[in-house]
Amino acid sequence: MGTVAVQGLCKSFGKVQALDGVTLDVPDGAFFVVLGPSGAGKTTTLRAIAGLDRLDAGTVHLDGRDATTDAPAARDLAMVFQNYALYPRHTVYENIASPLRARRRPSGEISAAVERMSDLLHIGRLLNRRPAQLSGGEMQRVALARALVRSPRAFLMDEPLTNLDLKLRVEMRTELTRIHRSLGATFVYVTNDQVEALSMADQVAVLKEGKVQQVGTPTEVYERPANQWVAGFVGSPPISLLPCHAEGDRLVGAAGWTLPRPRWAAAQDGRPLLLGLRAEDLSVERRASATLPGELYGLEPLGDRTVVDVRVGAQILKVKSRPTITGTPGEQVLVAVDLDRAHLFDAGTGLSLSEAGR
Ligand code: ATP
């Protein structure tokens, strides 16, 4: 078993409220990602679960038992940090074996566990080397193997891929998902990288300024963001947000455009709104039923696609387009909108108005 449940966690450092009522329920065997920008309280949340800091308020339950006042060692959790200090004078084998040696496990068990981990992380051929003879990516794998060699109640991982270059990060994302599946263990993983979160998690909790904004599957968080902030934080390029209001059967933009009012847009006429449009739900078109007139502002070729920036009033819309698209800045264009996939937020509270009505 490896369930982790935290309720109402509060923690201040002087005037900084790092955690402000954080409640999370991590099911047994989940790959649970806590996603948020720098300073959101991610590391503080992990440290609270591990019992490394005294909390101002809140409880931590592990496997259904109140562990709020348990010492860190009594919680049976393994923590993996971005900074993976290996013992420099020990071989890879000894580094991986060290947590089991510290627990005085029999040598047969240790060699079987090291072999299993090194197979899983594809580092079997490195077992006799010392850390100085490894690349950064290999060191990261060894550090992960050392953390994963035990079978604790759950693994707490604090941005363990941060020090890797982009190619290795992408590779390790796939590896970690595979390792998680084969271990069947609970992972609580914190990151500020939304791609990491969306690609690896079963469930994502989005954190901002010590408050949970939304918990859901990656698809739910991306497709049905609970508020404007989550919509803006998750997704690349970022969602475009256009000020507007409803007027009868139309949405009317502050820039003067109008669009048919989607049937799910249950907002009061005249109330200030933000229409959220993701780049992939827009296209530069000559003719379409729902369009926004704009001016081509710039093209950003990205290899497999080009992001076209279109100015609509004072806003820049990001439009994901085929890589062969051409155009000249200043040119008048129409942007077709897939309104069934659009989002609507209350401009005052930021809360989503689209989900209830769909
Ligand atoms: P990052 O992605 O940059 O690691 P984070 O989401 O993990 O950020 P935390 O490290 O949990 O954020 O910090 C949350 C807030 O608490 C920040 O404003 C941080 O400056 C503050 N904080 C964290 N630890 C301490 C500390 N020991 N003393 C003072 N302030 C702290």
Residues whose N, C-alpha, C, O or C-beta is under 5 A from the ligand:
A	BS01	ATP	F13 V16 A18 P37 S38 G39 A40 G41 K42 T43 T44 N192
